[in-house]
Amino acid sequence: MTLAVENLTVRFGEKTVLDRFSLSLPLSGVTALSAPSGSGKTTLLRVLGGLQAGGGVVEGVAPGRTAFLFQEDRLLPWRTVGEHISDVLPRERRTEVSRWLELAELEGEADSWPAALSGGMGRRLALARVLALGGELYLLDEPFAGVDAPRAERILKRIRALGVPVLLASHEAHILSLADRVVRLDGPPLRVI
Ligand SMILES: Nc1ncnc2c1ncn2[C@@H]1O[C@H](COP(=O)(O)OP(=O)(O)OP(=O)(O)O)[C@@H](O)[C@H]1O
């Protein structure tokens, strides 16, 4: 399958973030988007996830079938680590909580509260929740912010093994080096370089 974006334009007031932006890439494995801060990576992911309207054509991705990791963790202070995962699982899959915590190297933290997690642990919990939720395409905005490189590399290998295509935004060279393809973007307004 191919993800195709054609002539996508997004403006916020006077500011043009995406200007007739086009991109085509295979929907398999791990694709990394690399671009300077503030250039529009989040905006592009949001359009692909159906969270942001844009003028243009997007083909190959059904917005309701993507799983989206926001740049912010968006954890719930009143739910434990384990409950963050069980909350997104259907009843018959509730036994999977430990599987997703292990994937994110959070085993042993199921009863912890978000306030007791380090920044990197919170990030891994937010990531585990999206992975558990599932979809046909994972859209991950800076999934490893605050996560040490060796751990991030181990987790990314486990994500790849899930067999669901991943499109992630990252600034980190070690993450880019593990991707199957890196789309380097200039910007703003974004252009593929
Ligand atoms: N809702 C909005 N209203 C106004 N401007 C916005 C809005 N969302 C994004 N922008 C602007 O669009 C530009 C691109 O933002 P975006 O968050 O997509 O960049 P990014 O490449 O993901 O940045 P970073 O790497 O820092 O996360 C920025 O100049 C930002 O200020």
The ligand as a Tripos MOL2 file, in Angstrom:
@<TRIPOS>MOLECULE
LIG
   31    33     1     0     0
SMALL
NO_CHARGES

@<TRIPOS>ATOM
      1 N1         -3.3650   25.6170   15.6250 N.pl3     1 LIG1
      2 C1         -2.3960   26.4190   15.1760 C.ar      1 LIG1
      3 N2         -2.5880   27.7540   15.0680 N.ar      1 LIG1
      4 C2         -1.6210   28.5650   14.6060 C.ar      1 LIG1
      5 N3         -0.4010   28.1540   14.2260 N.ar      1 LIG1
      6 C3         -0.1440   26.8560   14.3190 C.ar      1 LIG1
      7 C4         -1.1130   25.9130   14.8000 C.ar      1 LIG1
      8 N4         -0.5530   24.6590   14.7740 N.ar      1 LIG1
      9 C5          0.6900   24.8330   14.3060 C.ar      1 LIG1
     10 N5          0.9310   26.1340   14.0280 N.ar      1 LIG1
     11 C6          2.1780   26.6760   13.4710 C.3       1 LIG1
     12 O1          2.5600   25.8550   12.3860 O.3       1 LIG1
     13 C7          3.9640   25.7240   12.3340 C.3       1 LIG1
     14 C8          4.3200   24.2420   12.2890 C.3       1 LIG1
     15 O2          4.0000   23.6600   13.5510 O.3       1 LIG1
     16 P1          4.1860   22.1090   13.8220 P.3       1 LIG1
     17 O3          3.8280   21.8660   15.2500 O.co2     1 LIG1
     18 O4          3.4620   21.3430   12.7810 O.co2     1 LIG1
     19 O5          5.7750   21.9450   13.5950 O.3       1 LIG1
     20 P2          6.7700   20.7390   13.9510 P.3       1 LIG1
     21 O6          7.6570   20.5640   12.7730 O.co2     1 LIG1
     22 O7          6.0030   19.5520   14.4100 O.co2     1 LIG1
     23 O8          7.5930   21.3510   15.1450 O.3       1 LIG1
     24 P3          8.3690   20.6400   16.3800 P.3       1 LIG1
     25 O9          9.4560   19.7990   15.7660 O.co2     1 LIG1
     26 O10         8.8980   21.8230   17.1580 O.co2     1 LIG1
     27 O11         7.3410   19.8590   17.1120 O.co2     1 LIG1
     28 C9          4.5340   26.4760   13.5200 C.3       1 LIG1
     29 O12         4.9670   27.7200   13.0700 O.3       1 LIG1
     30 C10         3.3370   26.6170   14.4340 C.3       1 LIG1
     31 O13         3.4210   27.8120   15.1790 O.3       1 LIG1
@<TRIPOS>BOND
     1     1     2 1
     2     2     3 ar
     3     2     7 ar
     4     3     4 ar
     5     4     5 ar
     6     5     6 ar
     7     6     7 ar
     8     6    10 ar
     9     7     8 ar
    10     8     9 ar
    11     9    10 ar
    12    10    11 1
    13    11    12 1
    14    11    30 1
    15    12    13 1
    16    13    14 1
    17    13    28 1
    18    14    15 1
    19    15    16 1
    20    16    17 2
    21    16    18 1
    22    16    19 1
    23    19    20 1
    24    20    21 2
    25    20    22 1
    26    20    23 1
    27    23    24 1
    28    24    25 2
    29    24    26 1
    30    24    27 1
    31    28    29 1
    32    28    30 1
    33    30    31 1
@<TRIPOS>SUBSTRUCTURE
     1 LIG1         1 GROUP 0 **** ****
